[in-house]
Amino acid sequence: MVKKEIVIELYGRVQGVGFRRALRRFAGSLGVTGWVENKEDGGVVVVAQGEKLKLEDVLAWIQEHPGLAQVTGVSYYWRDVGEVYEKFTIRTQDNFFVDQMKSFTNLGKKLLKGVVSQRVPEHVAIIPDGNRRWARKQGLSASFGHYQAGGVQNVLALIDECERLGVRFLTFWGFSTENWKRSDLEVDALFQLILRAVPQLRSVAERKGIRFKHIGRRDRMPKRLMKALETLEQETVGNKGLTMQLALDYGGKDEILRAVRKLKGRKKITEEDISGALDTAGVPDVDLVIRTSGEQRTSGLLPWQTTYAEWYFVDMFFPDFGPRELREAVEWFGRRVRRFGGTAPTDTSAGSRN
């Protein structure tokens, strides 16, 4: 049986509660090798090797909130086996007493802060649909709908709520490759709106340590806007807070096509190679996709990265979608049982928010 390797990062109440020891016992019972280590930020990283089905069992076990642990965020990726491990161990950077002290300190921080009782998606993507219909309903022009929806204060309010909830990655689809079919007036109004928002986004990034990243084509947008976005990316590349991906001139098929072109000429291409060639390289896959307006289509948003995502459709135009509605979506996600292609002991009813 060919060995696989999985790297898992998890957050929540996972230090100072015996999680590493419990995981070591469980992994050992399966014959899985590797290691688990506490992170300075209160999370835990796991590297595990073995048969893929057994590694999926490890992932499912982690997501079942083992023992006193309370996992609120999980990301993972597969990779080829590098260094081979003979057994499953607990890694520490310090001696036993210092390691335990740090674990209990991080546990105390979690208890004082108050961990959300349900799982929180690590990566949320939003399709802000219904802006033009909202504008027409108000008797306004379509471009005003984009102004209301994309107004920086509205976006910042959602960023703030993501931070409060513990969401670490937020993708916001601002302009698709199909949106060029709209009127020049509407397209120009949206681009001007984004350009005017950049200084405020920069200020927030400096204050909160947010990283901004543009995904999508870079050869067709106005040069002034593209330069402003690239500068914002460069200025925030080292920030360690929430990462916000702004999808502009983005299409799912287009992204995959560009990735394939990057890999042209290779004899062997793995899933990891494709993931690394996508615009989202280095960012974990999406856990929760939110689409407003009541439409129930994917529209090609991040098709590679949303394989196991939960889709939440809300019957509300995006200009009316705020922090409270975002919390409701995250709470809905927390009640879902995620199978990742496997099985789960129980399941909740799937469905939309209508």
BALOBA-1460 file (C-alpha; in Angstrom, 3 decimals):
// residues 354
<rec num="1" residu="m" x="0.000" y="0.000" z="0.000"/>
<rec num="2" residu="v" x="1.399" y="3.383" z="-1.040"/>
<rec num="3" residu="k" x="1.908" y="5.753" z="1.850"/>
<rec num="4" residu="k" x="0.413" y="9.234" z="1.759"/>
<rec num="5" residu="e" x="1.169" y="12.235" z="3.937"/>
<rec num="6" residu="i" x="-1.265" y="14.811" z="5.266"/>
<rec num="7" residu="v" x="-0.503" y="18.100" z="7.001"/>
<rec num="8" residu="i" x="-3.258" y="19.341" z="9.313"/>
<rec num="9" residu="e" x="-3.489" y="22.649" z="11.181"/>
<rec num="10" residu="l" x="-6.203" y="23.134" z="13.762"/>
<rec num="11" residu="y" x="-7.359" y="25.888" z="16.071"/>
<rec num="12" residu="g" x="-9.631" y="26.263" z="19.042"/>
<rec num="13" residu="r" x="-9.253" y="24.820" z="22.534"/>
<rec num="14" residu="v" x="-6.543" y="22.346" z="21.564"/>
<rec num="15" residu="q" x="-3.659" y="23.085" z="23.950"/>
<rec num="16" residu="g" x="-3.507" y="22.120" z="27.616"/>
<rec num="17" residu="v" x="-6.346" y="19.578" z="27.280"/>
<rec num="18" residu="g" x="-4.389" y="16.395" z="26.511"/>
<rec num="19" residu="f" x="-5.081" y="16.598" z="22.791"/>
<rec num="20" residu="r" x="-1.570" y="15.649" z="21.639"/>
<rec num="21" residu="r" x="-1.413" y="12.572" z="23.847"/>
<rec num="22" residu="a" x="-4.868" y="11.436" z="22.750"/>
<rec num="23" residu="l" x="-3.932" y="11.909" z="19.102"/>
<rec num="24" residu="r" x="-0.708" y="9.972" z="19.573"/>
<rec num="25" residu="r" x="-2.671" y="7.042" z="21.035"/>
<rec num="26" residu="f" x="-5.260" y="7.125" z="18.264"/>
<rec num="27" residu="a" x="-2.677" y="7.397" z="15.478"/>
<rec num="28" residu="g" x="-0.679" y="4.571" z="17.032"/>
<rec num="29" residu="s" x="-3.738" y="2.331" z="17.123"/>
<rec num="30" residu="l" x="-4.089" y="2.800" z="13.359"/>
<rec num="31" residu="g" x="-0.429" y="2.302" z="12.597"/>
<rec num="32" residu="v" x="-0.155" y="5.916" z="11.431"/>
<rec num="33" residu="t" x="3.233" y="7.597" z="11.897"/>
<rec num="34" residu="g" x="4.297" y="11.241" z="12.076"/>
<rec num="35" residu="w" x="4.153" y="13.936" z="14.732"/>
<rec num="36" residu="v" x="2.034" y="16.579" z="16.440"/>
<rec num="37" residu="e" x="3.284" y="19.919" z="17.754"/>
<rec num="38" residu="n" x="1.812" y="22.940" z="19.513"/>
<rec num="39" residu="k" x="2.071" y="26.303" z="17.744"/>
<rec num="40" residu="e" x="2.925" y="29.611" z="19.381"/>
<rec num="41" residu="d" x="-0.426" y="31.089" z="18.310"/>
<rec num="42" residu="g" x="-2.380" y="28.470" z="20.277"/>
<rec num="43" residu="g" x="-3.022" y="26.112" z="17.383"/>
<rec num="44" residu="v" x="-1.668" y="22.647" z="16.658"/>
<rec num="45" residu="v" x="0.055" y="21.254" z="13.558"/>
<rec num="46" residu="v" x="-0.038" y="17.563" z="12.636"/>
<rec num="47" residu="v" x="2.006" y="15.677" z="10.039"/>
<rec num="48" residu="a" x="0.786" y="12.115" z="9.533"/>
<rec num="49" residu="q" x="1.841" y="9.286" z="7.218"/>
<rec num="50" residu="g" x="0.093" y="6.064" z="6.302"/>
<rec num="51" residu="e" x="-2.629" y="4.591" z="4.123"/>
<rec num="52" residu="k" x="-4.975" y="7.291" z="2.848"/>
<rec num="53" residu="l" x="-8.079" y="5.742" z="4.424"/>
<rec num="54" residu="k" x="-6.382" y="5.692" z="7.831"/>
<rec num="55" residu="l" x="-5.256" y="9.297" z="7.432"/>
<rec num="56" residu="e" x="-8.845" y="10.232" z="6.630"/>
<rec num="57" residu="d" x="-9.821" y="8.477" z="9.873"/>
<rec num="58" residu="v" x="-7.322" y="10.681" z="11.725"/>
<rec num="59" residu="l" x="-8.813" y="13.796" z="10.115"/>
<rec num="60" residu="a" x="-12.348" y="12.706" z="11.008"/>
<rec num="61" residu="w" x="-11.272" y="11.941" z="14.597"/>
<rec num="62" residu="i" x="-9.823" y="15.437" z="14.957"/>
<rec num="63" residu="q" x="-13.075" y="16.969" z="13.725"/>
<rec num="64" residu="e" x="-15.092" y="15.026" z="16.284"/>
<rec num="65" residu="h" x="-13.867" y="17.293" z="19.136"/>
<rec num="66" residu="p" x="-11.945" y="14.518" z="20.953"/>
<rec num="67" residu="g" x="-11.932" y="14.600" z="24.755"/>
<rec num="68" residu="l" x="-11.835" y="18.102" z="26.221"/>
<rec num="69" residu="a" x="-10.616" y="19.630" z="22.966"/>
<rec num="70" residu="q" x="-12.849" y="22.004" z="21.045"/>
<rec num="71" residu="v" x="-11.728" y="22.325" z="17.440"/>
<rec num="72" residu="t" x="-13.068" y="25.480" z="15.767"/>
<rec num="73" residu="g" x="-10.986" y="25.561" z="12.604"/>
<rec num="74" residu="v" x="-9.222" y="22.916" z="10.516"/>
<rec num="75" residu="s" x="-7.179" y="23.157" z="7.330"/>
<rec num="76" residu="y" x="-5.226" y="20.396" z="5.651"/>
<rec num="77" residu="y" x="-3.449" y="19.415" z="2.469"/>
<rec num="78" residu="w" x="-1.930" y="16.279" z="0.998"/>
<rec num="79" residu="r" x="1.659" y="15.989" z="-0.151"/>
<rec num="80" residu="d" x="4.190" y="13.376" z="-1.208"/>
<rec num="81" residu="v" x="5.990" y="11.587" z="1.615"/>
<rec num="82" residu="g" x="9.322" y="13.210" z="2.392"/>
<rec num="83" residu="e" x="11.074" y="12.195" z="5.579"/>
<rec num="84" residu="v" x="9.786" y="8.801" z="6.723"/>
<rec num="85" residu="y" x="8.706" y="8.504" z="10.369"/>
<rec num="86" residu="e" x="8.861" y="5.220" z="12.275"/>
<rec num="87" residu="k" x="6.236" y="6.109" z="14.883"/>
<rec num="88" residu="f" x="3.888" y="8.903" z="15.912"/>
<rec num="89" residu="t" x="5.486" y="11.342" z="18.358"/>
<rec num="90" residu="i" x="4.849" y="14.598" z="20.189"/>
<rec num="91" residu="r" x="7.279" y="17.311" z="19.126"/>
<rec num="92" residu="t" x="8.252" y="20.110" z="21.498"/>
<rec num="93" residu="q" x="10.539" y="23.108" z="21.139"/>
<rec num="94" residu="d" x="11.148" y="23.319" z="24.895"/>
<rec num="95" residu="n" x="11.646" y="20.978" z="27.825"/>
<rec num="96" residu="f" x="8.617" y="19.235" z="29.307"/>
<rec num="97" residu="f" x="7.836" y="21.816" z="32.003"/>
<rec num="98" residu="v" x="8.144" y="24.854" z="29.709"/>
<rec num="99" residu="d" x="6.077" y="23.099" z="27.053"/>
<rec num="100" residu="q" x="3.306" y="22.335" z="29.556"/>
<rec num="101" residu="m" x="3.359" y="25.884" z="30.908"/>
<rec num="102" residu="k" x="2.920" y="27.317" z="27.410"/>
<rec num="103" residu="s" x="0.072" y="24.887" z="26.740"/>
<rec num="104" residu="f" x="-1.810" y="25.927" z="29.877"/>
<rec num="105" residu="t" x="-1.145" y="29.606" z="29.147"/>
<rec num="106" residu="n" x="-2.708" y="29.278" z="25.694"/>
<rec num="107" residu="l" x="-5.608" y="27.330" z="27.202"/>
<rec num="108" residu="g" x="-6.183" y="30.153" z="29.672"/>
<rec num="109" residu="k" x="-6.294" y="32.674" z="26.846"/>
<rec num="110" residu="k" x="-8.919" y="30.600" z="25.056"/>
<rec num="111" residu="l" x="-11.061" y="30.282" z="28.172"/>
<rec num="112" residu="l" x="-10.860" y="33.994" z="28.928"/>
<rec num="113" residu="k" x="-11.678" y="34.905" z="25.346"/>
<rec num="114" residu="g" x="-14.497" y="32.391" z="25.117"/>
<rec num="115" residu="v" x="-14.265" y="29.854" z="22.335"/>
<rec num="116" residu="v" x="-17.235" y="29.642" z="19.996"/>
<rec num="117" residu="s" x="-19.159" y="26.479" z="20.846"/>
<rec num="118" residu="q" x="-19.502" y="25.413" z="17.222"/>
<rec num="119" residu="r" x="-16.919" y="24.887" z="14.522"/>
<rec num="120" residu="v" x="-15.861" y="27.995" z="12.663"/>
<rec num="121" residu="p" x="-14.888" y="27.821" z="8.987"/>
<rec num="122" residu="e" x="-11.259" y="28.735" z="8.463"/>
<rec num="123" residu="h" x="-11.905" y="30.041" z="4.946"/>
<rec num="124" residu="v" x="-15.117" y="31.799" z="3.920"/>
<rec num="125" residu="a" x="-15.868" y="32.896" z="0.349"/>
<rec num="126" residu="i" x="-18.651" y="35.352" z="-0.476"/>
<rec num="127" residu="i" x="-20.474" y="35.789" z="-3.793"/>
<rec num="128" residu="p" x="-22.060" y="39.241" z="-3.306"/>
<rec num="129" residu="d" x="-25.009" y="38.787" z="-5.636"/>
<rec num="130" residu="g" x="-28.061" y="40.996" z="-6.096"/>
<rec num="131" residu="n" x="-26.469" y="44.450" z="-6.118"/>
<rec num="132" residu="r" x="-28.171" y="45.619" z="-9.305"/>
<rec num="133" residu="r" x="-31.551" y="44.168" z="-8.328"/>
<rec num="134" residu="w" x="-31.250" y="45.918" z="-4.958"/>
<rec num="135" residu="a" x="-30.573" y="49.210" z="-6.732"/>
<rec num="136" residu="r" x="-33.511" y="48.824" z="-9.102"/>
<rec num="137" residu="k" x="-35.775" y="47.976" z="-6.162"/>
<rec num="138" residu="q" x="-34.707" y="51.255" z="-4.557"/>
<rec num="139" residu="g" x="-35.295" y="53.155" z="-7.809"/>
<rec num="140" residu="l" x="-31.555" y="53.735" z="-8.277"/>
<rec num="141" residu="s" x="-29.040" y="53.022" z="-11.025"/>
<rec num="142" residu="a" x="-27.212" y="49.689" z="-11.138"/>
<rec num="143" residu="s" x="-23.896" y="51.379" z="-10.412"/>
<rec num="144" residu="f" x="-25.315" y="52.753" z="-7.144"/>
<rec num="145" residu="g" x="-26.092" y="49.196" z="-6.107"/>
<rec num="146" residu="h" x="-22.413" y="48.385" z="-6.417"/>
<rec num="147" residu="y" x="-21.568" y="51.524" z="-4.464"/>
<rec num="148" residu="q" x="-23.816" y="50.489" z="-1.585"/>
<rec num="149" residu="a" x="-22.668" y="46.846" z="-1.673"/>
<rec num="150" residu="g" x="-18.994" y="47.473" z="-2.128"/>
<rec num="151" residu="g" x="-18.780" y="50.530" z="0.094"/>
<rec num="152" residu="v" x="-15.647" y="50.030" z="2.107"/>
<rec num="153" residu="q" x="-17.435" y="50.380" z="5.449"/>
<rec num="154" residu="n" x="-19.720" y="47.469" z="4.594"/>
<rec num="155" residu="v" x="-16.773" y="45.301" z="3.581"/>
<rec num="156" residu="l" x="-14.791" y="46.295" z="6.671"/>
<rec num="157" residu="a" x="-17.743" y="45.369" z="8.883"/>
<rec num="158" residu="l" x="-17.678" y="41.851" z="7.428"/>
<rec num="159" residu="i" x="-13.906" y="41.662" z="7.893"/>
<rec num="160" residu="d" x="-14.323" y="42.686" z="11.537"/>
<rec num="161" residu="e" x="-16.942" y="39.997" z="12.075"/>
<rec num="162" residu="c" x="-14.733" y="37.363" z="10.449"/>
<rec num="163" residu="e" x="-11.938" y="38.293" z="12.853"/>
<rec num="164" residu="r" x="-14.281" y="38.155" z="15.830"/>
<rec num="165" residu="l" x="-15.577" y="34.732" z="14.821"/>
<rec num="166" residu="g" x="-12.115" y="33.318" z="14.190"/>
<rec num="167" residu="v" x="-12.290" y="33.088" z="10.385"/>
<rec num="168" residu="r" x="-8.730" y="33.317" z="9.069"/>
<rec num="169" residu="f" x="-9.290" y="33.645" z="5.302"/>
<rec num="170" residu="l" x="-11.971" y="35.623" z="3.466"/>
<rec num="171" residu="t" x="-12.461" y="35.616" z="-0.308"/>
<rec num="172" residu="f" x="-14.687" y="38.294" z="-1.802"/>
<rec num="173" residu="w" x="-15.721" y="38.008" z="-5.464"/>
<rec num="174" residu="g" x="-15.858" y="41.552" z="-6.758"/>
<rec num="175" residu="f" x="-15.788" y="41.141" z="-10.551"/>
<rec num="176" residu="s" x="-15.981" y="38.046" z="-12.752"/>
<rec num="177" residu="t" x="-14.544" y="37.394" z="-16.195"/>
<rec num="178" residu="e" x="-18.160" y="37.491" z="-17.440"/>
<rec num="179" residu="n" x="-18.880" y="40.936" z="-15.980"/>
<rec num="180" residu="w" x="-17.106" y="42.665" z="-18.870"/>
<rec num="181" residu="k" x="-20.386" y="42.151" z="-20.763"/>
<rec num="182" residu="r" x="-22.011" y="44.820" z="-18.611"/>
<rec num="183" residu="s" x="-22.173" y="48.492" z="-19.563"/>
<rec num="184" residu="d" x="-18.981" y="50.555" z="-19.532"/>
<rec num="185" residu="l" x="-20.633" y="52.932" z="-17.050"/>
<rec num="186" residu="e" x="-21.291" y="50.167" z="-14.528"/>
<rec num="187" residu="v" x="-17.865" y="48.557" z="-14.950"/>
<rec num="188" residu="d" x="-16.064" y="51.888" z="-14.584"/>
<rec num="189" residu="a" x="-18.111" y="52.772" z="-11.498"/>
<rec num="190" residu="l" x="-17.139" y="49.513" z="-9.804"/>
<rec num="191" residu="f" x="-13.441" y="49.898" z="-10.615"/>
<rec num="192" residu="q" x="-13.461" y="53.482" z="-9.325"/>
<rec num="193" residu="l" x="-15.143" y="52.308" z="-6.134"/>
<rec num="194" residu="i" x="-12.427" y="49.717" z="-5.519"/>
<rec num="195" residu="l" x="-9.666" y="52.213" z="-6.298"/>
<rec num="196" residu="r" x="-11.078" y="54.718" z="-3.784"/>
<rec num="197" residu="a" x="-11.270" y="51.973" z="-1.154"/>
<rec num="198" residu="v" x="-7.581" y="51.025" z="-1.350"/>
<rec num="199" residu="p" x="-6.297" y="53.761" z="1.046"/>
<rec num="200" residu="q" x="-8.810" y="52.715" z="3.718"/>
<rec num="201" residu="l" x="-7.952" y="49.056" z="3.237"/>
<rec num="202" residu="r" x="-4.281" y="49.928" z="3.632"/>
<rec num="203" residu="s" x="-4.989" y="51.765" z="6.881"/>
<rec num="204" residu="v" x="-6.955" y="48.827" z="8.279"/>
<rec num="205" residu="a" x="-4.245" y="46.408" z="7.178"/>
<rec num="206" residu="e" x="-1.604" y="48.371" z="9.071"/>
<rec num="207" residu="r" x="-3.744" y="48.540" z="12.195"/>
<rec num="208" residu="k" x="-4.962" y="44.931" z="12.237"/>
<rec num="209" residu="g" x="-2.232" y="43.049" z="10.393"/>
<rec num="210" residu="i" x="-4.524" y="42.006" z="7.552"/>
<rec num="211" residu="r" x="-3.027" y="40.592" z="4.379"/>
<rec num="212" residu="f" x="-4.661" y="41.474" z="1.059"/>
<rec num="213" residu="k" x="-4.305" y="39.342" z="-2.050"/>
<rec num="214" residu="h" x="-5.721" y="39.784" z="-5.550"/>
<rec num="215" residu="i" x="-6.794" y="36.669" z="-7.440"/>
<rec num="216" residu="g" x="-7.838" y="36.687" z="-11.079"/>
<rec num="217" residu="r" x="-6.447" y="38.007" z="-14.337"/>
<rec num="218" residu="r" x="-4.032" y="40.907" z="-14.165"/>
<rec num="219" residu="d" x="-3.814" y="41.881" z="-17.826"/>
<rec num="220" residu="r" x="-7.197" y="43.521" z="-18.508"/>
<rec num="221" residu="m" x="-8.056" y="45.745" z="-15.562"/>
<rec num="222" residu="p" x="-7.245" y="49.485" z="-15.529"/>
<rec num="223" residu="k" x="-3.507" y="49.962" z="-15.007"/>
<rec num="224" residu="r" x="-3.989" y="52.444" z="-12.182"/>
<rec num="225" residu="l" x="-6.189" y="50.031" z="-10.246"/>
<rec num="226" residu="m" x="-3.867" y="47.096" z="-10.909"/>
<rec num="227" residu="k" x="-0.872" y="49.065" z="-9.660"/>
<rec num="228" residu="a" x="-2.748" y="50.064" z="-6.481"/>
<rec num="229" residu="l" x="-3.721" y="46.444" z="-5.793"/>
<rec num="230" residu="e" x="-0.219" y="45.117" z="-6.434"/>
<rec num="231" residu="t" x="1.227" y="47.749" z="-4.092"/>
<rec num="232" residu="l" x="-1.296" y="46.787" z="-1.395"/>
<rec num="233" residu="e" x="-0.337" y="43.128" z="-1.836"/>
<rec num="234" residu="q" x="3.363" y="43.895" z="-1.488"/>
<rec num="235" residu="e" x="2.846" y="46.094" z="1.570"/>
<rec num="236" residu="t" x="0.803" y="43.472" z="3.426"/>
<rec num="237" residu="v" x="2.523" y="40.251" z="2.308"/>
<rec num="238" residu="g" x="4.156" y="39.753" z="5.714"/>
<rec num="239" residu="n" x="1.040" y="40.408" z="7.803"/>
<rec num="240" residu="k" x="-0.091" y="37.527" z="10.011"/>
<rec num="241" residu="g" x="-3.730" y="38.402" z="10.608"/>
<rec num="242" residu="l" x="-6.750" y="37.586" z="8.484"/>
<rec num="243" residu="t" x="-6.034" y="37.126" z="4.770"/>
<rec num="244" residu="m" x="-8.534" y="38.731" z="2.405"/>
<rec num="245" residu="q" x="-8.542" y="37.617" z="-1.217"/>
<rec num="246" residu="l" x="-10.230" y="40.025" z="-3.618"/>
<rec num="247" residu="a" x="-11.313" y="38.192" z="-6.770"/>
<rec num="248" residu="l" x="-11.296" y="40.656" z="-9.662"/>
<rec num="249" residu="d" x="-11.567" y="39.627" z="-13.317"/>
<rec num="250" residu="y" x="-11.821" y="36.121" z="-11.896"/>
<rec num="251" residu="g" x="-13.357" y="33.021" z="-13.451"/>
<rec num="252" residu="g" x="-12.942" y="29.456" z="-12.243"/>
<rec num="253" residu="k" x="-12.325" y="27.933" z="-15.668"/>
<rec num="254" residu="d" x="-9.924" y="30.741" z="-16.526"/>
<rec num="255" residu="e" x="-7.934" y="30.174" z="-13.322"/>
<rec num="256" residu="i" x="-7.560" y="26.446" z="-13.995"/>
<rec num="257" residu="l" x="-6.621" y="27.102" z="-17.635"/>
<rec num="258" residu="r" x="-3.881" y="29.524" z="-16.561"/>
<rec num="259" residu="a" x="-2.642" y="26.994" z="-13.991"/>
<rec num="260" residu="v" x="-2.440" y="24.241" z="-16.627"/>
<rec num="261" residu="r" x="-0.436" y="26.526" z="-18.896"/>
<rec num="262" residu="k" x="2.042" y="27.133" z="-16.085"/>
<rec num="263" residu="l" x="2.553" y="23.375" z="-15.760"/>
<rec num="264" residu="k" x="2.870" y="22.718" z="-19.484"/>
<rec num="265" residu="g" x="5.743" y="20.406" z="-20.301"/>
<rec num="266" residu="r" x="5.806" y="18.498" z="-17.023"/>
<rec num="267" residu="k" x="5.656" y="14.732" z="-17.388"/>
<rec num="268" residu="k" x="3.981" y="14.108" z="-14.041"/>
<rec num="269" residu="i" x="1.481" y="16.518" z="-12.493"/>
<rec num="270" residu="t" x="0.071" y="16.002" z="-8.996"/>
<rec num="271" residu="e" x="-2.850" y="17.626" z="-7.198"/>
<rec num="272" residu="e" x="-0.307" y="19.583" z="-5.177"/>
<rec num="273" residu="d" x="1.269" y="20.912" z="-8.399"/>
<rec num="274" residu="i" x="-2.091" y="22.200" z="-9.613"/>
<rec num="275" residu="s" x="-2.917" y="23.759" z="-6.231"/>
<rec num="276" residu="g" x="0.453" y="25.499" z="-6.268"/>
<rec num="277" residu="a" x="-0.160" y="26.914" z="-9.748"/>
<rec num="278" residu="l" x="-3.545" y="28.434" z="-8.887"/>
<rec num="279" residu="d" x="-4.033" y="32.075" z="-7.892"/>
<rec num="280" residu="t" x="-4.796" y="30.902" z="-4.347"/>
<rec num="281" residu="a" x="-1.493" y="29.057" z="-3.838"/>
<rec num="282" residu="g" x="-0.625" y="28.938" z="-0.141"/>
<rec num="283" residu="v" x="-4.217" y="29.551" z="0.994"/>
<rec num="284" residu="p" x="-6.282" y="26.630" z="2.392"/>
<rec num="285" residu="d" x="-9.327" y="25.389" z="0.519"/>
<rec num="286" residu="v" x="-12.688" y="27.041" z="1.140"/>
<rec num="287" residu="d" x="-14.864" y="25.694" z="3.965"/>
<rec num="288" residu="l" x="-17.971" y="27.842" z="3.509"/>
<rec num="289" residu="v" x="-19.313" y="29.663" z="0.443"/>
<rec num="290" residu="i" x="-22.027" y="32.260" z="0.969"/>
<rec num="291" residu="r" x="-24.109" y="33.457" z="-1.972"/>
<rec num="292" residu="t" x="-26.654" y="36.206" z="-1.524"/>
<rec num="293" residu="s" x="-29.779" y="37.094" z="-3.558"/>
<rec num="294" residu="g" x="-31.389" y="33.637" z="-3.437"/>
<rec num="295" residu="e" x="-29.658" y="32.382" z="-6.585"/>
<rec num="296" residu="q" x="-28.409" y="28.812" z="-6.147"/>
<rec num="297" residu="r" x="-25.515" y="28.567" z="-8.587"/>
<rec num="298" residu="t" x="-21.766" y="28.269" z="-8.109"/>
<rec num="299" residu="s" x="-21.012" y="30.500" z="-11.126"/>
<rec num="300" residu="g" x="-17.549" y="28.953" z="-11.271"/>
<rec num="301" residu="l" x="-16.172" y="30.382" z="-8.039"/>
<rec num="302" residu="l" x="-12.973" y="28.562" z="-7.022"/>
<rec num="303" residu="p" x="-14.049" y="25.184" z="-8.464"/>
<rec num="304" residu="w" x="-10.822" y="23.435" z="-7.438"/>
<rec num="305" residu="q" x="-10.788" y="24.923" z="-3.938"/>
<rec num="306" residu="t" x="-14.468" y="24.345" z="-3.042"/>
<rec num="307" residu="t" x="-14.567" y="20.560" z="-3.544"/>
<rec num="308" residu="y" x="-15.624" y="19.938" z="0.072"/>
<rec num="309" residu="a" x="-17.068" y="23.363" z="0.851"/>
<rec num="310" residu="e" x="-20.513" y="23.874" z="2.339"/>
<rec num="311" residu="w" x="-22.738" y="26.194" z="0.261"/>
<rec num="312" residu="y" x="-25.042" y="28.631" z="2.030"/>
<rec num="313" residu="f" x="-27.623" y="30.426" z="-0.123"/>
<rec num="314" residu="v" x="-29.400" y="33.351" z="1.497"/>
<rec num="315" residu="d" x="-32.511" y="35.025" z="0.060"/>
<rec num="316" residu="m" x="-31.214" y="38.552" z="0.576"/>
<rec num="317" residu="f" x="-29.495" y="41.042" z="-1.715"/>
<rec num="318" residu="f" x="-25.898" y="41.674" z="-0.777"/>
<rec num="319" residu="p" x="-26.302" y="45.357" z="0.238"/>
<rec num="320" residu="d" x="-28.541" y="44.096" z="3.074"/>
<rec num="321" residu="f" x="-26.107" y="41.350" z="4.134"/>
<rec num="322" residu="g" x="-24.168" y="42.386" z="7.243"/>
<rec num="323" residu="p" x="-22.350" y="41.008" z="10.303"/>
<rec num="324" residu="r" x="-25.502" y="39.495" z="11.815"/>
<rec num="325" residu="e" x="-26.237" y="37.553" z="8.625"/>
<rec num="326" residu="l" x="-22.612" y="36.415" z="8.463"/>
<rec num="327" residu="r" x="-22.879" y="35.074" z="12.025"/>
<rec num="328" residu="e" x="-26.020" y="33.149" z="11.069"/>
<rec num="329" residu="a" x="-24.172" y="31.568" z="8.139"/>
<rec num="330" residu="v" x="-21.264" y="30.559" z="10.362"/>
<rec num="331" residu="e" x="-23.659" y="29.115" z="12.957"/>
<rec num="332" residu="w" x="-25.346" y="27.099" z="10.188"/>
<rec num="333" residu="f" x="-21.917" y="25.823" z="9.122"/>
<rec num="334" residu="g" x="-21.201" y="24.797" z="12.710"/>
<rec num="335" residu="r" x="-24.214" y="22.477" z="12.677"/>
<rec num="336" residu="r" x="-23.126" y="20.708" z="9.503"/>
<rec num="337" residu="v" x="-21.375" y="17.329" z="9.597"/>
<rec num="338" residu="r" x="-18.526" y="17.399" z="7.101"/>
<rec num="339" residu="r" x="-17.633" y="14.044" z="5.544"/>
<rec num="340" residu="f" x="-14.742" y="14.993" z="3.205"/>
<rec num="341" residu="g" x="-15.698" y="12.096" z="0.947"/>
<rec num="342" residu="g" x="-15.963" y="9.643" z="3.851"/>
<rec num="343" residu="t" x="-18.706" y="8.806" z="6.312"/>
<rec num="344" residu="a" x="-19.895" y="10.414" z="9.514"/>
<rec num="345" residu="p" x="-21.810" y="8.973" z="12.497"/>
<rec num="346" residu="t" x="-24.549" y="11.530" z="12.105"/>
<rec num="347" residu="d" x="-25.597" y="14.182" z="9.647"/>
<rec num="348" residu="t" x="-27.785" y="17.251" z="9.659"/>
<rec num="349" residu="s" x="-30.245" y="18.052" z="6.938"/>
<rec num="350" residu="a" x="-28.637" y="19.757" z="3.995"/>
<rec num="351" residu="g" x="-30.259" y="22.708" z="2.401"/>
<rec num="352" residu="s" x="-30.328" y="26.364" z="1.615"/>
<rec num="353" residu="r" x="-31.143" y="29.431" z="3.579"/>
<rec num="354" residu="n" x="-34.323" y="30.576" z="1.877"/>
